[in-house]
């Protein structure tokens, strides 16, 4: 507002000077009008070609940073993973400039967190690991009710792209997801926790034996998600059953088995 008033005052002063020159010199009216319009045209060119785009970019940068700084889970990364944080800000900024809303564009960043989430699952306490996977199973179930293909994409983003959960799922479930992720990140700053491989193998065999009664040889499809011959609808349902059976174990056993599965898949 101050800049506007200063600019307005400058143009008023210029108009008065030109008016005085027309009255006291041989300066003609059309020449005075031209002299007055020239800085107006130059000022508009400067504003629309440089100052306004620069100001707009700065506002968009601030919007992207504020959006992530206020979003549970993502905000933790600002201190814990500053390099990843900057990449997320730039990707979000790119999407905002493309016309997407900041909130919905945030949902498309989730795939960028896959590696860090897997790392933190190896470090977090049992309760945080189990809670995070439990929320993930709720998301699988919700997506499967909408469309089994969405559930498959959620499970295997490397095969067929991920899912924007903010656009697809309810605000309540997205809030649970954000809270579970934030707890996981906050509680996983230490080194990897030890994994009891033998216990994990025993528990996995028991879980698979139970699932085999329902799914039979189709369970083998879980090991080949990229195969075009697999039934993707069944893949989602089998995955839900698998993780649900793991979560039915005591937290210590469930977390140990989940860490072992992550280590093997990595």
C-alpha positions as CSV (number, residue, x, y, z in Angstrom):
1,X,0.0,0.0,0.0
2,X,2.9,2.4,0.8
3,X,4.5,1.7,-2.5
4,X,1.2,2.4,-4.3
5,X,0.8,5.8,-2.5
6,X,4.4,6.8,-3.3
7,X,3.9,5.9,-7.0
8,X,0.6,7.8,-7.1
9,X,2.2,10.8,-5.5
10,X,5.1,10.7,-8.0
11,X,2.7,10.6,-11.0
12,X,0.6,13.5,-9.5
13,X,3.8,15.5,-9.1
14,X,4.9,14.7,-12.7
15,X,1.5,15.7,-14.0
16,X,1.7,19.1,-12.2
17,X,5.2,19.7,-13.5
18,X,4.1,18.9,-17.1
19,X,1.1,21.1,-16.7
20,X,3.3,24.0,-15.5
21,X,5.7,23.5,-18.4
22,X,2.8,23.6,-20.9
23,X,1.6,26.9,-19.3
24,X,5.1,28.5,-19.2
25,X,7.0,27.1,-22.1
26,X,6.4,26.2,-25.8
27,X,5.7,22.5,-24.7
28,X,2.5,21.4,-26.5
29,X,-0.3,19.4,-24.8
30,X,0.3,16.3,-26.9
31,X,4.0,16.4,-26.0
32,X,3.1,16.8,-22.3
33,X,0.7,13.8,-22.6
34,X,3.5,11.7,-24.2
35,X,6.0,12.7,-21.5
36,X,3.5,11.7,-18.9
37,X,2.5,8.4,-20.5
38,X,6.1,7.3,-21.1
39,X,7.0,6.5,-17.5
40,X,3.5,5.0,-17.0
41,X,4.2,2.6,-19.8
42,X,7.7,1.8,-18.6
43,X,6.5,1.3,-15.0
44,X,3.8,-1.2,-16.2
45,X,6.4,-3.0,-18.3
46,X,8.7,-3.2,-15.3
47,X,5.9,-4.4,-13.0
48,X,4.4,-7.1,-15.3
49,X,7.6,-8.4,-16.8
50,X,9.8,-8.5,-13.7
51,X,8.5,-7.3,-10.3
52,X,5.1,-9.0,-10.3
53,X,6.4,-12.4,-11.5
54,X,9.2,-12.2,-9.0
55,X,6.7,-11.3,-6.2
56,X,4.4,-14.1,-7.3
57,X,7.2,-16.7,-7.3
58,X,8.2,-15.6,-3.8
59,X,4.6,-15.9,-2.6
60,X,4.4,-19.4,-4.1
61,X,7.7,-20.4,-2.5
62,X,6.4,-19.2,0.9
63,X,3.1,-21.1,0.4
64,X,4.9,-24.4,-0.4
65,X,7.1,-24.0,2.7
66,X,4.2,-23.1,4.9
67,X,2.1,-26.0,3.6
68,X,4.8,-28.6,4.5
69,X,5.8,-26.9,7.7
70,X,2.1,-27.2,8.9
71,X,1.5,-30.8,7.7
72,X,2.0,-33.5,10.3
73,X,4.7,-35.9,9.3
74,X,6.2,-33.7,6.6
75,X,7.0,-30.9,9.1
76,X,9.3,-33.3,11.1
77,X,11.5,-33.7,8.0
78,X,12.5,-30.1,8.1
79,X,14.9,-30.8,11.0
80,X,15.4,-34.6,10.5
81,X,15.9,-34.8,6.7
82,X,16.7,-31.2,5.5
83,X,17.9,-32.4,2.0
84,X,14.7,-34.4,1.4
85,X,12.7,-31.4,2.8
86,X,14.2,-29.1,0.2
87,X,13.4,-31.6,-2.6
88,X,9.8,-31.8,-1.3
89,X,9.4,-28.1,-1.2
90,X,10.7,-27.7,-4.8
91,X,8.4,-30.5,-6.0
92,X,5.4,-29.0,-4.2
93,X,6.3,-25.6,-5.6
94,X,6.4,-27.0,-9.1
95,X,2.9,-28.5,-8.7
96,X,1.5,-25.2,-7.2
97,X,2.9,-23.3,-10.2
98,X,1.2,-25.8,-12.5
99,X,-2.2,-24.8,-10.9
100,X,-2.7,-27.5,-8.2
101,X,-3.9,-26.5,-4.8
102,X,-1.2,-26.8,-2.1
103,X,-3.2,-29.3,0.0
104,X,-4.0,-31.7,-2.8
105,X,-0.5,-31.4,-4.3
106,X,0.9,-32.5,-0.9
107,X,-0.8,-35.8,-1.4
108,X,1.3,-36.5,-4.5
109,X,4.6,-36.2,-2.5
110,X,4.0,-39.4,-0.6
111,X,5.9,-41.5,-3.0
112,X,9.0,-39.5,-2.2
113,X,8.9,-40.7,1.4
114,X,8.9,-44.5,0.7
115,X,12.6,-44.9,1.3
116,X,12.8,-42.9,4.5
117,X,9.6,-44.6,5.9
118,X,11.2,-48.0,5.3
119,X,14.4,-46.8,7.0
120,X,12.4,-45.6,10.0
121,X,10.4,-48.7,10.3
122,X,13.7,-50.5,11.0
123,X,14.4,-48.1,13.9
124,X,11.1,-47.2,15.5
125,X,9.7,-48.9,18.6
126,X,7.4,-51.8,18.2
127,X,4.2,-49.8,19.0
128,X,5.0,-47.1,16.4
129,X,5.7,-49.7,13.7
130,X,2.5,-51.7,14.4
131,X,0.4,-48.5,14.6
132,X,1.8,-47.3,11.2
133,X,1.1,-50.6,9.5
134,X,-2.3,-50.8,11.1
135,X,-3.3,-47.4,9.6
136,X,-1.8,-48.6,6.2
137,X,-4.1,-51.6,6.3
138,X,-7.1,-49.3,7.0
139,X,-6.1,-47.4,3.9
140,X,-5.8,-50.5,1.8
141,X,-9.3,-51.6,2.9
142,X,-10.8,-48.2,2.1
143,X,-9.1,-48.1,-1.3
144,X,-10.2,-51.6,-2.1
145,X,-13.8,-50.7,-1.4
146,X,-13.5,-47.8,-3.9
147,X,-11.5,-49.7,-6.6
148,X,-9.1,-52.7,-6.2
149,X,-6.8,-51.1,-8.8
150,X,-6.3,-48.1,-6.5
151,X,-5.4,-50.5,-3.7
152,X,-2.8,-52.2,-6.0
153,X,-1.3,-48.9,-6.9
154,X,-1.0,-48.0,-3.3
155,X,0.8,-51.2,-2.5
156,X,3.0,-51.3,-5.6
157,X,3.6,-47.7,-6.7
158,X,6.8,-48.8,-8.5
159,X,4.6,-51.0,-10.8
160,X,1.7,-48.7,-11.7
161,X,2.1,-45.4,-10.0
162,X,1.0,-44.3,-6.6
163,X,-2.2,-42.9,-5.2
164,X,-3.0,-39.4,-4.0
165,X,-4.5,-40.3,-0.6
166,X,-5.6,-36.7,0.1
167,X,-7.8,-36.8,-3.1
168,X,-9.0,-40.3,-2.6
169,X,-9.6,-41.0,1.1
170,X,-11.5,-39.3,3.9
171,X,-10.1,-36.4,5.9
172,X,-10.3,-38.6,9.0
173,X,-8.3,-41.4,7.5
174,X,-5.7,-38.9,6.1
175,X,-5.4,-37.4,9.6
176,X,-4.7,-40.9,11.1
177,X,-2.1,-41.5,8.4
178,X,-0.3,-38.2,9.1
179,X,-0.3,-38.8,12.8
180,X,1.0,-42.3,12.5
181,X,3.8,-41.1,10.1
182,X,4.7,-38.3,12.5
183,X,4.9,-40.6,15.5
184,X,7.0,-43.0,13.4
185,X,9.5,-40.3,12.4
186,X,9.8,-38.7,15.8
187,X,10.4,-42.1,17.5
188,X,13.0,-43.4,15.0
189,X,16.1,-41.2,15.4
190,X,18.2,-44.0,16.8
191,X,20.1,-46.8,14.9
192,X,18.3,-49.9,13.4
193,X,16.9,-52.2,16.0
194,X,18.0,-55.8,16.0
195,X,15.9,-58.4,14.1
196,X,15.4,-61.9,15.3
197,X,15.6,-63.7,12.0
198,X,14.7,-67.1,13.3
199,X,11.6,-65.9,15.2
200,X,10.5,-63.9,12.2
201,X,10.8,-66.9,9.9
202,X,8.7,-69.0,12.3
203,X,6.1,-66.4,12.6
204,X,6.0,-65.9,8.8
205,X,5.5,-69.6,8.3
206,X,2.6,-69.7,10.7
207,X,1.0,-66.7,9.1
208,X,1.4,-68.1,5.6
209,X,0.1,-71.5,6.7
210,X,-3.1,-69.8,7.9
211,X,-3.5,-67.8,4.7
212,X,-2.8,-70.8,2.5
213,X,-6.1,-72.4,3.7
214,X,-7.9,-69.5,2.0
215,X,-5.7,-68.5,-0.9
216,X,-3.7,-71.6,-1.8
217,X,-1.0,-71.3,-4.4
218,X,-2.2,-67.8,-5.4
219,X,-0.2,-66.5,-2.4
220,X,2.9,-66.9,-4.6
221,X,1.6,-63.9,-6.6
222,X,2.6,-61.6,-3.8
223,X,6.2,-62.2,-4.8
224,X,5.7,-61.1,-8.4
225,X,3.5,-57.9,-8.5
226,X,5.0,-56.7,-11.8
227,X,3.8,-59.9,-13.6
228,X,0.9,-58.9,-15.9
229,X,-0.7,-62.3,-15.4
230,X,-1.4,-61.8,-11.7
231,X,-4.9,-60.9,-10.5
232,X,-4.5,-57.5,-9.1
233,X,-7.8,-57.5,-7.2
234,X,-6.7,-60.7,-5.4
235,X,-3.3,-59.2,-4.8
236,X,-4.9,-56.4,-2.8
237,X,-7.1,-58.8,-0.8
238,X,-4.2,-61.1,-0.1
239,X,-2.1,-58.3,1.1
240,X,-4.8,-57.1,3.5
241,X,-5.1,-60.6,4.9
242,X,-1.3,-60.9,5.2
243,X,-0.8,-57.7,7.1
244,X,-3.9,-58.3,9.2
245,X,-2.6,-61.7,10.2
246,X,0.8,-60.2,11.1
247,X,-0.9,-57.4,13.2
248,X,-2.8,-60.1,15.1
249,X,0.5,-61.2,16.6
250,X,1.8,-59.6,19.8
251,X,3.4,-56.2,19.0
252,X,6.9,-57.5,19.5
253,X,6.5,-60.4,17.1
254,X,4.6,-58.3,14.6
255,X,7.2,-55.5,14.5
256,X,10.1,-58.0,14.3
257,X,8.5,-59.8,11.4
258,X,7.7,-56.5,9.6
259,X,11.3,-55.4,10.0
260,X,12.5,-58.7,8.6
261,X,10.2,-58.3,5.6
262,X,11.4,-54.8,4.9
263,X,15.0,-55.9,5.2
264,X,14.5,-58.7,2.7
265,X,12.6,-56.5,0.2
266,X,15.2,-53.8,0.4
